[in-house]
Amino acid sequence: MPALTVFSRCQPTPAHDHPRPDRLVAGNPLRTTWQYFASDDASRSAGIWQCQPGAWRIAFATGKDEFFCIIEGRIRITDSDGQAAEFGPGEAGVIPSGFTGTFEVLAAVRKYYVVMEPAA
């Protein structure tokens, strides 16, 4: 039987990165990810992500969806048509498969995330 994942009982090693240079819009924010869960086939993952202020272009692959809920800070996501939505603490959203636009961190952010994508 699969084990229950309890975030408060886990201590994953953080992974650090920056947006790809060709996608940067503003700044060069440090992004840190703590992955608490990954399915055996790597098609699903969940954890906590944090980032400093900055902005970059995003392009989600076909079949990749992300649910998120902001813990602290503020972000703005703008689609390729210019429609924007802002999210703060307690607010949640889904970035759908095939989405293109801009992801902007307005105030240092921490969020829960769940990513679902086709198995590798």
Biopython code that builds the backbone (N, CA, C, O; Angstrom):
import numpy as np
from Bio.PDB.StructureBuilder import StructureBuilder

atoms = [
    (1, "MET", "N", (0.855, -1.181, 0.000)),
    (1, "MET", "CA", (0.000, 0.000, 0.000)),
    (1, "MET", "C", (0.899, 1.241, 0.000)),
    (1, "MET", "O", (1.863, 1.305, 0.762)),
    (2, "PRO", "N", (0.591, 2.218, -0.843)),
    (2, "PRO", "CA", (1.380, 3.454, -0.864)),
    (2, "PRO", "C", (1.287, 4.195, 0.470)),
    (2, "PRO", "O", (0.259, 4.162, 1.146)),
    (3, "ALA", "N", (2.372, 4.856, 0.827)),
    (3, "ALA", "CA", (2.427, 5.606, 2.078)),
    (3, "ALA", "C", (1.837, 7.002, 1.894)),
    (3, "ALA", "O", (1.979, 7.615, 0.836)),
    (4, "LEU", "N", (1.181, 7.488, 2.930)),
    (4, "LEU", "CA", (0.654, 8.845, 2.961)),
    (4, "LEU", "C", (1.820, 9.829, 3.017)),
    (4, "LEU", "O", (2.776, 9.605, 3.760)),
    (5, "THR", "N", (1.757, 10.904, 2.252)),
    (5, "THR", "CA", (2.779, 11.953, 2.305)),
    (5, "THR", "C", (2.284, 13.058, 3.228)),
    (5, "THR", "O", (1.263, 13.689, 2.953)),
    (6, "VAL", "N", (2.998, 13.291, 4.313)),
    (6, "VAL", "CA", (2.669, 14.339, 5.276)),
    (6, "VAL", "C", (3.796, 15.367, 5.205)),
    (6, "VAL", "O", (4.910, 15.108, 5.662)),
    (7, "PHE", "N", (3.505, 16.525, 4.636)),
    (7, "PHE", "CA", (4.551, 17.524, 4.413)),
    (7, "PHE", "C", (5.315, 17.850, 5.692)),
    (7, "PHE", "O", (6.539, 17.976, 5.657)),
    (8, "SER", "N", (4.623, 17.988, 6.815)),
    (8, "SER", "CA", (5.284, 18.380, 8.057)),
    (8, "SER", "C", (6.240, 17.311, 8.583)),
    (8, "SER", "O", (7.041, 17.584, 9.478)),
    (9, "ARG", "N", (6.163, 16.104, 8.040)),
    (9, "ARG", "CA", (7.053, 15.013, 8.461)),
    (9, "ARG", "C", (8.194, 14.778, 7.468)),
    (9, "ARG", "O", (9.042, 13.915, 7.692)),
    (10, "CYS", "N", (8.217, 15.527, 6.396)),
    (10, "CYS", "CA", (9.227, 15.347, 5.348)),
    (10, "CYS", "C", (10.255, 16.465, 5.415)),
    (10, "CYS", "O", (9.965, 17.569, 5.875)),
    (11, "GLN", "N", (11.448, 16.164, 4.953)),
    (11, "GLN", "CA", (12.503, 17.175, 4.848)),
    (11, "GLN", "C", (13.223, 17.013, 3.504)),
    (11, "GLN", "O", (14.382, 16.601, 3.459)),
    (12, "PRO", "N", (12.524, 17.339, 2.415)),
    (12, "PRO", "CA", (13.166, 17.178, 1.106)),
    (12, "PRO", "C", (14.327, 18.165, 0.927)),
    (12, "PRO", "O", (14.330, 19.255, 1.500)),
    (13, "THR", "N", (15.291, 17.760, 0.134)),
    (13, "THR", "CA", (16.407, 18.633, -0.207)),
    (13, "THR", "C", (15.922, 19.669, -1.210)),
    (13, "THR", "O", (15.329, 19.305, -2.225)),
    (14, "PRO", "N", (16.159, 20.951, -0.950)),
    (14, "PRO", "CA", (15.689, 21.964, -1.897)),
    (14, "PRO", "C", (16.499, 21.955, -3.189)),
    (14, "PRO", "O", (17.700, 21.683, -3.185)),
    (15, "ALA", "N", (15.822, 22.258, -4.290)),
    (15, "ALA", "CA", (16.464, 22.437, -5.595)),
    (15, "ALA", "C", (16.373, 23.919, -5.939)),
    (15, "ALA", "O", (15.325, 24.538, -5.758)),
    (16, "HIS", "N", (17.463, 24.483, -6.431)),
    (16, "HIS", "CA", (17.520, 25.908, -6.753)),
    (16, "HIS", "C", (17.740, 26.092, -8.249)),
    (16, "HIS", "O", (18.487, 25.341, -8.876)),
    (17, "ASP", "N", (17.077, 27.106, -8.816)),
    (17, "ASP", "CA", (17.308, 27.449, -10.212)),
    (17, "ASP", "C", (16.894, 28.888, -10.463)),
    (17, "ASP", "O", (16.406, 29.580, -9.571)),
    (18, "HIS", "N", (17.101, 29.318, -11.695)),
    (18, "HIS", "CA", (16.695, 30.640, -12.177)),
    (18, "HIS", "C", (15.949, 30.423, -13.493)),
    (18, "HIS", "O", (16.141, 29.397, -14.145)),
    (19, "PRO", "N", (15.110, 31.366, -13.888)),
    (19, "PRO", "CA", (14.468, 31.243, -15.209)),
    (19, "PRO", "C", (15.540, 31.193, -16.308)),
    (19, "PRO", "O", (16.627, 31.754, -16.162)),
    (20, "ARG", "N", (15.210, 30.514, -17.397)),
    (20, "ARG", "CA", (16.130, 30.475, -18.529)),
    (20, "ARG", "C", (16.361, 31.900, -19.045)),
    (20, "ARG", "O", (15.413, 32.681, -19.135)),
    (21, "PRO", "N", (17.595, 32.242, -19.381)),
    (21, "PRO", "CA", (17.897, 33.608, -19.844)),
    (21, "PRO", "C", (17.037, 34.069, -21.014)),
    (21, "PRO", "O", (16.688, 35.247, -21.092)),
    (22, "ASP", "N", (16.685, 33.153, -21.933)),
    (22, "ASP", "CA", (15.882, 33.540, -23.091)),
    (22, "ASP", "C", (14.430, 33.815, -22.735)),
    (22, "ASP", "O", (13.674, 34.314, -23.569)),
    (23, "ARG", "N", (14.029, 33.497, -21.509)),
    (23, "ARG", "CA", (12.647, 33.741, -21.081)),
    (23, "ARG", "C", (12.516, 34.900, -20.086)),
    (23, "ARG", "O", (11.403, 35.326, -19.776)),
    (24, "LEU", "N", (13.643, 35.409, -19.589)),
    (24, "LEU", "CA", (13.608, 36.490, -18.602)),
    (24, "LEU", "C", (12.953, 37.750, -19.151)),
    (24, "LEU", "O", (13.190, 38.158, -20.288)),
    (25, "VAL", "N", (12.116, 38.356, -18.301)),
    (25, "VAL", "CA", (11.476, 39.632, -18.619)),
    (25, "VAL", "C", (12.000, 40.701, -17.668)),
    (25, "VAL", "O", (12.268, 41.826, -18.089)),
    (26, "ALA", "N", (12.149, 40.355, -16.373)),
    (26, "ALA", "CA", (12.639, 41.297, -15.363)),
    (26, "ALA", "C", (13.359, 40.536, -14.263)),
    (26, "ALA", "O", (12.887, 39.494, -13.807)),
    (27, "GLY", "N", (14.513, 41.062, -13.836)),
    (27, "GLY", "CA", (15.275, 40.446, -12.759)),
    (27, "GLY", "C", (15.883, 39.118, -13.185)),
    (27, "GLY", "O", (15.903, 38.777, -14.368)),
    (28, "ASN", "N", (16.379, 38.377, -12.198)),
    (28, "ASN", "CA", (16.880, 37.018, -12.396)),
    (28, "ASN", "C", (16.622, 36.274, -11.082)),
    (28, "ASN", "O", (17.561, 35.890, -10.384)),
    (29, "PRO", "N", (15.337, 36.075, -10.752)),
    (29, "PRO", "CA", (14.977, 35.577, -9.428)),
    (29, "PRO", "C", (15.450, 34.158, -9.144)),
    (29, "PRO", "O", (15.426, 33.286, -10.012)),
    (30, "LEU", "N", (15.880, 33.953, -7.901)),
    (30, "LEU", "CA", (16.206, 32.620, -7.422)),
    (30, "LEU", "C", (14.898, 31.912, -7.103)),
    (30, "LEU", "O", (14.041, 32.444, -6.398)),
    (31, "ARG", "N", (14.760, 30.689, -7.642)),
    (31, "ARG", "CA", (13.577, 29.864, -7.390)),
    (31, "ARG", "C", (14.029, 28.644, -6.604)),
    (31, "ARG", "O", (15.052, 28.036, -6.920)),
    (32, "THR", "N", (13.264, 28.288, -5.578)),
    (32, "THR", "CA", (13.598, 27.134, -4.740)),
    (32, "THR", "C", (12.390, 26.218, -4.676)),
    (32, "THR", "O", (11.269, 26.659, -4.420)),
    (33, "THR", "N", (12.635, 24.936, -4.913)),
    (33, "THR", "CA", (11.563, 23.943, -4.913)),
    (33, "THR", "C", (11.873, 22.840, -3.916)),
    (33, "THR", "O", (12.968, 22.278, -3.905)),
    (34, "TRP", "N", (10.885, 22.540, -3.079)),
    (34, "TRP", "CA", (10.942, 21.381, -2.186)),
    (34, "TRP", "C", (9.890, 20.401, -2.701)),
    (34, "TRP", "O", (8.691, 20.636, -2.547)),
    (35, "GLN", "N", (10.334, 19.312, -3.309)),
    (35, "GLN", "CA", (9.399, 18.312, -3.832)),
    (35, "GLN", "C", (9.131, 17.279, -2.730)),
    (35, "GLN", "O", (10.020, 16.531, -2.325)),
    (36, "TYR", "N", (7.899, 17.264, -2.268)),
    (36, "TYR", "CA", (7.495, 16.357, -1.191)),
    (36, "TYR", "C", (6.949, 15.036, -1.722)),
    (36, "TYR", "O", (6.987, 14.020, -1.027)),
    (37, "PHE", "N", (6.446, 15.050, -2.939)),
    (37, "PHE", "CA", (5.834, 13.846, -3.504)),
    (37, "PHE", "C", (6.126, 13.773, -4.993)),
    (37, "PHE", "O", (6.100, 14.786, -5.691)),
    (38, "ALA", "N", (6.405, 12.566, -5.474)),
    (38, "ALA", "CA", (6.501, 12.288, -6.907)),
    (38, "ALA", "C", (5.964, 10.888, -7.130)),
    (38, "ALA", "O", (6.343, 9.955, -6.423)),
    (39, "SER", "N", (5.084, 10.735, -8.106)),
    (39, "SER", "CA", (4.543, 9.412, -8.418)),
    (39, "SER", "C", (5.653, 8.538, -9.001)),
    (39, "SER", "O", (6.662, 9.049, -9.487)),
    (40, "ASP", "N", (5.464, 7.239, -8.951)),
    (40, "ASP", "CA", (6.466, 6.302, -9.461)),
    (40, "ASP", "C", (6.813, 6.544, -10.923)),
    (40, "ASP", "O", (7.959, 6.351, -11.330)),
    (41, "ASP", "N", (5.834, 6.965, -11.713)),
    (41, "ASP", "CA", (6.083, 7.199, -13.140)),
    (41, "ASP", "C", (6.424, 8.665, -13.451)),
    (41, "ASP", "O", (6.526, 9.048, -14.617)),
    (42, "ALA", "N", (6.598, 9.478, -12.403)),
    (42, "ALA", "CA", (6.961, 10.897, -12.537)),
    (42, "ALA", "C", (5.901, 11.738, -13.246)),
    (42, "ALA", "O", (6.209, 12.821, -13.744)),
    (43, "SER", "N", (4.665, 11.259, -13.299)),
    (43, "SER", "CA", (3.610, 12.016, -13.971)),
    (43, "SER", "C", (2.912, 13.006, -13.029)),
    (43, "SER", "O", (2.165, 13.874, -13.481)),
    (44, "ARG", "N", (3.153, 12.874, -11.735)),
    (44, "ARG", "CA", (2.549, 13.764, -10.746)),
    (44, "ARG", "C", (3.587, 14.113, -9.684)),
    (44, "ARG", "O", (4.371, 13.265, -9.259)),
    (45, "SER", "N", (3.576, 15.377, -9.266)),
    (45, "SER", "CA", (4.466, 15.802, -8.184)),
    (45, "SER", "C", (3.778, 16.899, -7.386)),
    (45, "SER", "O", (2.870, 17.574, -7.871)),
    (46, "ALA", "N", (4.237, 17.059, -6.140)),
    (46, "ALA", "CA", (3.654, 18.069, -5.269)),
    (46, "ALA", "C", (4.724, 18.560, -4.304)),
    (46, "ALA", "O", (5.642, 17.826, -3.938)),
    (47, "GLY", "N", (4.582, 19.820, -3.902)),
    (47, "GLY", "CA", (5.548, 20.363, -2.968)),
    (47, "GLY", "C", (5.306, 21.826, -2.686)),
    (47, "GLY", "O", (4.193, 22.338, -2.809)),
    (48, "ILE", "N", (6.388, 22.484, -2.301)),
    (48, "ILE", "CA", (6.375, 23.920, -2.007)),
    (48, "ILE", "C", (7.425, 24.578, -2.883)),
    (48, "ILE", "O", (8.533, 24.066, -3.041)),
    (49, "TRP", "N", (7.062, 25.718, -3.449)),
    (49, "TRP", "CA", (7.948, 26.475, -4.331)),
    (49, "TRP", "C", (8.007, 27.896, -3.816)),
    (49, "TRP", "O", (6.988, 28.455, -3.410)),
    (50, "GLN", "N", (9.196, 28.489, -3.829)),
    (50, "GLN", "CA", (9.316, 29.899, -3.452)),
    (50, "GLN", "C", (10.197, 30.610, -4.454)),
    (50, "GLN", "O", (11.031, 30.001, -5.125)),
    (51, "CYS", "N", (9.992, 31.928, -4.543)),
    (51, "CYS", "CA", (10.719, 32.705, -5.542)),
    (51, "CYS", "C", (10.792, 34.167, -5.123)),
    (51, "CYS", "O", (9.883, 34.696, -4.484)),
    (52, "GLN", "N", (11.885, 34.800, -5.496)),
    (52, "GLN", "CA", (12.073, 36.231, -5.290)),
    (52, "GLN", "C", (11.402, 36.996, -6.441)),
    (52, "GLN", "O", (11.086, 36.398, -7.470)),
    (53, "PRO", "N", (11.183, 38.305, -6.282)),
    (53, "PRO", "CA", (10.535, 39.081, -7.349)),
    (53, "PRO", "C", (11.282, 39.023, -8.684)),
    (53, "PRO", "O", (12.512, 38.990, -8.734)),
    (54, "GLY", "N", (10.505, 39.012, -9.744)),
    (54, "GLY", "CA", (11.023, 38.962, -11.108)),
    (54, "GLY", "C", (9.926, 38.489, -12.035)),
    (54, "GLY", "O", (8.816, 38.200, -11.589)),
    (55, "ALA", "N", (10.223, 38.407, -13.322)),
    (55, "ALA", "CA", (9.216, 37.973, -14.298)),
    (55, "ALA", "C", (9.895, 37.213, -15.432)),
    (55, "ALA", "O", (11.037, 37.495, -15.796)),
    (56, "TRP", "N", (9.157, 36.233, -15.987)),
    (56, "TRP", "CA", (9.654, 35.450, -17.113)),
    (56, "TRP", "C", (8.482, 34.895, -17.900)),
    (56, "TRP", "O", (7.368, 34.776, -17.390)),
    (57, "ARG", "N", (8.756, 34.557, -19.158)),
    (57, "ARG", "CA", (7.737, 33.958, -20.010)),
    (57, "ARG", "C", (7.615, 32.472, -19.686)),
    (57, "ARG", "O", (8.613, 31.797, -19.433)),
    (58, "ILE", "N", (6.368, 31.967, -19.696)),
    (58, "ILE", "CA", (6.127, 30.540, -19.463)),
    (58, "ILE", "C", (5.387, 29.950, -20.655)),
    (58, "ILE", "O", (4.630, 30.632, -21.344)),
    (59, "ALA", "N", (5.629, 28.660, -20.876)),
    (59, "ALA", "CA", (4.950, 27.917, -21.941)),
    (59, "ALA", "C", (4.775, 26.485, -21.444)),
    (59, "ALA", "O", (5.727, 25.704, -21.439)),
    (60, "PHE", "N", (3.561, 26.145, -21.027)),
    (60, "PHE", "CA", (3.301, 24.806, -20.497)),
    (60, "PHE", "C", (3.148, 23.803, -21.634)),
    (60, "PHE", "O", (2.472, 24.069, -22.627)),
    (61, "ALA", "N", (3.777, 22.662, -21.475)),
    (61, "ALA", "CA", (3.709, 21.594, -22.476)),
    (61, "ALA", "C", (2.294, 21.038, -22.554)),
    (61, "ALA", "O", (1.514, 21.151, -21.607)),
    (62, "THR", "N", (1.978, 20.442, -23.681)),
    (62, "THR", "CA", (0.698, 19.772, -23.846)),
    (62, "THR", "C", (0.602, 18.644, -22.824)),
    (62, "THR", "O", (1.515, 17.828, -22.702)),
    (63, "GLY", "N", (-0.504, 18.603, -22.096)),
    (63, "GLY", "CA", (-0.722, 17.571, -21.091)),
    (63, "GLY", "C", (-0.234, 17.932, -19.700)),
    (63, "GLY", "O", (-0.500, 17.192, -18.753)),
    (64, "LYS", "N", (0.482, 19.060, -19.544)),
    (64, "LYS", "CA", (0.983, 19.472, -18.228)),
    (64, "LYS", "C", (0.044, 20.510, -17.625)),
    (64, "LYS", "O", (-0.224, 21.543, -18.238)),
    (65, "ASP", "N", (-0.455, 20.233, -16.420)),
    (65, "ASP", "CA", (-1.318, 21.159, -15.678)),
    (65, "ASP", "C", (-0.700, 21.379, -14.303)),
    (65, "ASP", "O", (-0.082, 20.474, -13.743)),
    (66, "GLU", "N", (-0.867, 22.580, -13.763)),
    (66, "GLU", "CA", (-0.393, 22.854, -12.408)),
    (66, "GLU", "C", (-1.478, 23.528, -11.584)),
    (66, "GLU", "O", (-2.004, 24.572, -11.969)),
    (67, "PHE", "N", (-1.811, 22.923, -10.447)),
    (67, "PHE", "CA", (-2.641, 23.563, -9.431)),
    (67, "PHE", "C", (-1.678, 24.207, -8.438)),
    (67, "PHE", "O", (-0.644, 23.628, -8.105)),
    (68, "PHE", "N", (-2.024, 25.421, -7.961)),
    (68, "PHE", "CA", (-1.203, 26.074, -6.940)),
    (68, "PHE", "C", (-2.086, 26.820, -5.957)),
    (68, "PHE", "O", (-3.216, 27.197, -6.267)),
    (69, "CYS", "N", (-1.543, 27.027, -4.760)),
    (69, "CYS", "CA", (-2.198, 27.831, -3.728)),
    (69, "CYS", "C", (-1.113, 28.658, -3.047)),
    (69, "CYS", "O", (-0.125, 28.111, -2.558)),
    (70, "ILE", "N", (-1.298, 29.968, -3.017)),
    (70, "ILE", "CA", (-0.299, 30.876, -2.456)),
    (70, "ILE", "C", (-0.324, 30.798, -0.931)),
    (70, "ILE", "O", (-1.380, 30.887, -0.306)),
    (71, "ILE", "N", (0.865, 30.628, -0.347)),
    (71, "ILE", "CA", (1.022, 30.633, 1.112)),
    (71, "ILE", "C", (1.310, 32.056, 1.574)),
    (71, "ILE", "O", (0.695, 32.558, 2.515)),
    (72, "GLU", "N", (2.269, 32.702, 0.887)),
    (72, "GLU", "CA", (2.615, 34.099, 1.193)),
    (72, "GLU", "C", (3.174, 34.750, -0.051)),
    (72, "GLU", "O", (3.679, 34.070, -0.944)),
    (73, "GLY", "N", (3.085, 36.085, -0.110)),
    (73, "GLY", "CA", (3.577, 36.826, -1.262)),
    (73, "GLY", "C", (2.480, 37.093, -2.281)),
    (73, "GLY", "O", (1.294, 36.939, -1.993)),
    (74, "ARG", "N", (2.895, 37.495, -3.471)),
    (74, "ARG", "CA", (1.923, 37.858, -4.507)),
    (74, "ARG", "C", (2.528, 37.605, -5.885)),
    (74, "ARG", "O", (3.698, 37.897, -6.134)),
    (75, "ILE", "N", (1.684, 37.047, -6.790)),
    (75, "ILE", "CA", (2.090, 36.807, -8.175)),
    (75, "ILE", "C", (1.042, 37.369, -9.130)),
    (75, "ILE", "O", (-0.105, 37.612, -8.756)),
    (76, "ARG", "N", (1.470, 37.566, -10.368)),
    (76, "ARG", "CA", (0.550, 37.919, -11.446)),
    (76, "ARG", "C", (0.887, 36.997, -12.621)),
    (76, "ARG", "O", (2.050, 36.851, -12.997)),
    (77, "ILE", "N", (-0.145, 36.381, -13.188)),
    (77, "ILE", "CA", (0.021, 35.556, -14.376)),
    (77, "ILE", "C", (-0.774, 36.222, -15.493)),
    (77, "ILE", "O", (-1.966, 36.494, -15.346)),
    (78, "THR", "N", (-0.100, 36.480, -16.609)),
    (78, "THR", "CA", (-0.727, 37.142, -17.744)),
    (78, "THR", "C", (-0.661, 36.205, -18.944)),
    (78, "THR", "O", (0.409, 35.699, -19.281)),
    (79, "ASP", "N", (-1.804, 35.971, -19.589)),
    (79, "ASP", "CA", (-1.801, 35.074, -20.746)),
    (79, "ASP", "C", (-1.314, 35.818, -21.992)),
    (79, "ASP", "O", (-1.116, 37.032, -21.962)),
    (80, "SER", "N", (-1.126, 35.085, -23.072)),
    (80, "SER", "CA", (-0.578, 35.672, -24.295)),
    (80, "SER", "C", (-1.512, 36.700, -24.944)),
    (80, "SER", "O", (-1.089, 37.444, -25.830)),
    (81, "ASP", "N", (-2.783, 36.747, -24.508)),
    (81, "ASP", "CA", (-3.719, 37.766, -24.993)),
    (81, "ASP", "C", (-3.732, 39.012, -24.119)),
    (81, "ASP", "O", (-4.454, 39.967, -24.408)),
    (82, "GLY", "N", (-2.932, 39.009, -23.043)),
    (82, "GLY", "CA", (-2.849, 40.164, -22.156)),
    (82, "GLY", "C", (-3.800, 40.138, -20.980)),
    (82, "GLY", "O", (-3.849, 41.107, -20.222)),
    (83, "GLN", "N", (-4.557, 39.068, -20.797)),
    (83, "GLN", "CA", (-5.469, 38.953, -19.653)),
    (83, "GLN", "C", (-4.666, 38.521, -18.425)),
    (83, "GLN", "O", (-3.974, 37.503, -18.464)),
    (84, "ALA", "N", (-4.753, 39.291, -17.330)),
    (84, "ALA", "CA", (-3.948, 39.023, -16.141)),
    (84, "ALA", "C", (-4.817, 38.656, -14.942)),
    (84, "ALA", "O", (-5.966, 39.082, -14.828)),
    (85, "ALA", "N", (-4.235, 37.852, -14.052)),
    (85, "ALA", "CA", (-4.867, 37.524, -12.777)),
    (85, "ALA", "C", (-3.782, 37.576, -11.709)),
    (85, "ALA", "O", (-2.668, 37.093, -11.914)),
    (86, "GLU", "N", (-4.127, 38.177, -10.551)),
    (86, "GLU", "CA", (-3.200, 38.234, -9.426)),
    (86, "GLU", "C", (-3.681, 37.304, -8.330)),
    (86, "GLU", "O", (-4.881, 37.096, -8.151)),
    (87, "PHE", "N", (-2.717, 36.744, -7.594)),
    (87, "PHE", "CA", (-2.999, 35.797, -6.522)),
    (87, "PHE", "C", (-2.175, 36.170, -5.302)),
    (87, "PHE", "O", (-0.984, 36.465, -5.409)),
    (88, "GLY", "N", (-2.824, 36.155, -4.130)),
    (88, "GLY", "CA", (-2.160, 36.409, -2.862)),
    (88, "GLY", "C", (-2.439, 35.267, -1.901)),
    (88, "GLY", "O", (-2.999, 34.248, -2.304)),
    (89, "PRO", "N", (-2.059, 35.418, -0.636)),
    (89, "PRO", "CA", (-2.212, 34.349, 0.341)),
    (89, "PRO", "C", (-3.632, 33.770, 0.390)),
    (89, "PRO", "O", (-4.619, 34.500, 0.483)),
    (90, "GLY", "N", (-3.698, 32.432, 0.324)),
    (90, "GLY", "CA", (-4.969, 31.724, 0.384)),
    (90, "GLY", "C", (-5.665, 31.584, -0.951)),
    (90, "GLY", "O", (-6.654, 30.858, -1.049)),
    (91, "GLU", "N", (-5.177, 32.260, -1.989)),
    (91, "GLU", "CA", (-5.809, 32.175, -3.306)),
    (91, "GLU", "C", (-5.146, 31.073, -4.129)),
    (91, "GLU", "O", (-3.949, 30.820, -3.994)),
    (92, "ALA", "N", (-5.930, 30.428, -4.976)),
    (92, "ALA", "CA", (-5.465, 29.280, -5.746)),
    (92, "ALA", "C", (-5.859, 29.426, -7.202)),
    (92, "ALA", "O", (-6.743, 30.209, -7.549)),
    (93, "GLY", "N", (-5.187, 28.656, -8.049)),
    (93, "GLY", "CA", (-5.493, 28.654, -9.470)),
    (93, "GLY", "C", (-4.903, 27.433, -10.142)),
    (93, "GLY", "O", (-4.208, 26.629, -9.520)),
    (94, "VAL", "N", (-5.196, 27.312, -11.431)),
    (94, "VAL", "CA", (-4.654, 26.229, -12.250)),
    (94, "VAL", "C", (-4.068, 26.836, -13.512)),
    (94, "VAL", "O", (-4.730, 27.610, -14.205)),
    (95, "ILE", "N", (-2.813, 26.480, -13.811)),
    (95, "ILE", "CA", (-2.198, 26.836, -15.083)),
    (95, "ILE", "C", (-2.412, 25.615, -15.977)),
    (95, "ILE", "O", (-1.872, 24.544, -15.700)),
    (96, "PRO", "N", (-3.197, 25.766, -17.048)),
    (96, "PRO", "CA", (-3.570, 24.603, -17.854)),
    (96, "PRO", "C", (-2.542, 24.222, -18.920)),
    (96, "PRO", "O", (-1.659, 25.000, -19.284)),
    (97, "SER", "N", (-2.695, 23.029, -19.385)),
    (97, "SER", "CA", (-1.904, 22.490, -20.485)),
    (97, "SER", "C", (-1.909, 23.459, -21.666)),
    (97, "SER", "O", (-2.964, 23.964, -22.049)),
    (98, "GLY", "N", (-0.735, 23.719, -22.242)),
    (98, "GLY", "CA", (-0.637, 24.573, -23.411)),
    (98, "GLY", "C", (-0.636, 26.067, -23.136)),
    (98, "GLY", "O", (-0.543, 26.861, -24.072)),
    (99, "PHE", "N", (-0.738, 26.474, -21.863)),
    (99, "PHE", "CA", (-0.786, 27.895, -21.508)),
    (99, "PHE", "C", (0.527, 28.577, -21.872)),
    (99, "PHE", "O", (1.605, 28.031, -21.635)),
    (100, "THR", "N", (0.433, 29.773, -22.448)),
    (100, "THR", "CA", (1.606, 30.608, -22.686)),
    (100, "THR", "C", (1.321, 32.000, -22.145)),
    (100, "THR", "O", (0.194, 32.488, -22.217)),
    (101, "GLY", "N", (2.349, 32.628, -21.607)),
    (101, "GLY", "CA", (2.181, 33.968, -21.063)),
    (101, "GLY", "C", (3.377, 34.356, -20.221)),
    (101, "GLY", "O", (4.501, 33.915, -20.459)),
    (102, "THR", "N", (3.107, 35.198, -19.221)),
    (102, "THR", "CA", (4.158, 35.713, -18.341)),
    (102, "THR", "C", (3.804, 35.409, -16.891)),
    (102, "THR", "O", (2.660, 35.575, -16.470)),
    (103, "PHE", "N", (4.797, 34.965, -16.138)),
    (103, "PHE", "CA", (4.666, 34.707, -14.709)),
    (103, "PHE", "C", (5.492, 35.766, -14.003)),
    (103, "PHE", "O", (6.695, 35.879, -14.238)),
    (104, "GLU", "N", (4.844, 36.552, -13.129)),
    (104, "GLU", "CA", (5.526, 37.641, -12.441)),
    (104, "GLU", "C", (5.360, 37.502, -10.937)),
    (104, "GLU", "O", (4.244, 37.376, -10.432)),
    (105, "VAL", "N", (6.482, 37.525, -10.229)),
    (105, "VAL", "CA", (6.464, 37.515, -8.771)),
    (105, "VAL", "C", (6.540, 38.971, -8.323)),
    (105, "VAL", "O", (7.565, 39.631, -8.496)),
    (106, "LEU", "N", (5.445, 39.463, -7.744)),
    (106, "LEU", "CA", (5.355, 40.864, -7.321)),
    (106, "LEU", "C", (5.965, 41.081, -5.940)),
    (106, "LEU", "O", (6.572, 42.120, -5.682)),
    (107, "ALA", "N", (5.802, 40.094, -5.047)),
    (107, "ALA", "CA", (6.383, 40.101, -3.700)),
    (107, "ALA", "C", (6.823, 38.672, -3.426)),
    (107, "ALA", "O", (6.102, 37.726, -3.742)),
    (108, "ALA", "N", (8.001, 38.514, -2.841)),
    (108, "ALA", "CA", (8.558, 37.180, -2.599)),
    (108, "ALA", "C", (7.429, 36.212, -2.243)),
    (108, "ALA", "O", (6.617, 36.486, -1.359)),
    (109, "VAL", "N", (7.391, 35.084, -2.940)),
    (109, "VAL", "CA", (6.241, 34.184, -2.863)),
    (109, "VAL", "C", (6.649, 32.792, -2.397)),
    (109, "VAL", "O", (7.764, 32.331, -2.640)),
    (110, "ARG", "N", (5.709, 32.141, -1.721)),
    (110, "ARG", "CA", (5.764, 30.714, -1.383)),
    (110, "ARG", "C", (4.414, 30.153, -1.755)),
    (110, "ARG", "O", (3.381, 30.747, -1.449)),
    (111, "LYS", "N", (4.418, 28.998, -2.421)),
    (111, "LYS", "CA", (3.149, 28.397, -2.813)),
    (111, "LYS", "C", (3.240, 26.883, -2.723)),
    (111, "LYS", "O", (4.311, 26.294, -2.867)),
    (112, "TYR", "N", (2.078, 26.266, -2.480)),
    (112, "TYR", "CA", (1.942, 24.828, -2.648)),
    (112, "TYR", "C", (1.691, 24.602, -4.129)),
    (112, "TYR", "O", (1.045, 25.421, -4.784)),
    (113, "TYR", "N", (2.199, 23.494, -4.661)),
    (113, "TYR", "CA", (1.932, 23.165, -6.056)),
    (113, "TYR", "C", (1.660, 21.677, -6.209)),
    (113, "TYR", "O", (2.142, 20.854, -5.431)),
    (114, "VAL", "N", (0.880, 21.354, -7.227)),
    (114, "VAL", "CA", (0.671, 19.984, -7.686)),
    (114, "VAL", "C", (0.766, 20.043, -9.205)),
    (114, "VAL", "O", (0.002, 20.760, -9.851)),
    (115, "VAL", "N", (1.703, 19.291, -9.776)),
    (115, "VAL", "CA", (1.894, 19.246, -11.222)),
    (115, "VAL", "C", (1.494, 17.871, -11.719)),
    (115, "VAL", "O", (1.892, 16.850, -11.158)),
    (116, "MET", "N", (0.696, 17.860, -12.789)),
    (116, "MET", "CA", (0.277, 16.626, -13.443)),
    (116, "MET", "C", (0.693, 16.723, -14.895)),
    (116, "MET", "O", (0.341, 17.682, -15.582)),
    (117, "GLU", "N", (1.449, 15.726, -15.375)),
    (117, "GLU", "CA", (1.890, 15.719, -16.755)),
    (117, "GLU", "C", (2.048, 14.284, -17.227)),
    (117, "GLU", "O", (2.125, 13.363, -16.414)),
    (118, "PRO", "N", (2.097, 14.092, -18.541)),
    (118, "PRO", "CA", (2.210, 12.722, -19.055)),
    (118, "PRO", "C", (3.450, 12.021, -18.495)),
    (118, "PRO", "O", (4.474, 12.659, -18.251)),
    (119, "ALA", "N", (3.351, 10.729, -18.298)),
    (119, "ALA", "CA", (4.479, 9.952, -17.808)),
    (119, "ALA", "C", (5.636, 10.050, -18.790)),
    (119, "ALA", "O", (5.444, 10.098, -20.005)),
    (120, "ALA", "N", (6.831, 10.079, -18.238)),
    (120, "ALA", "CA", (8.042, 10.191, -19.068)),
    (120, "ALA", "C", (8.264, 8.956, -19.909)),
    (120, "ALA", "O", (9.235, 8.889, -20.662)),
]
sb = StructureBuilder()
sb.init_structure("model")
sb.init_model(0)
sb.init_chain("A")
sb.init_seg("    ")
for serial, (resi, resn, name, xyz) in enumerate(atoms, 1):
    if name == "N":
        sb.init_residue(resn, " ", resi, " ")
    sb.init_atom(name, np.array(xyz, "f"), 0.0, 1.0, " ", f" {name:<3s}", serial, name[0])
structure = sb.get_structure()
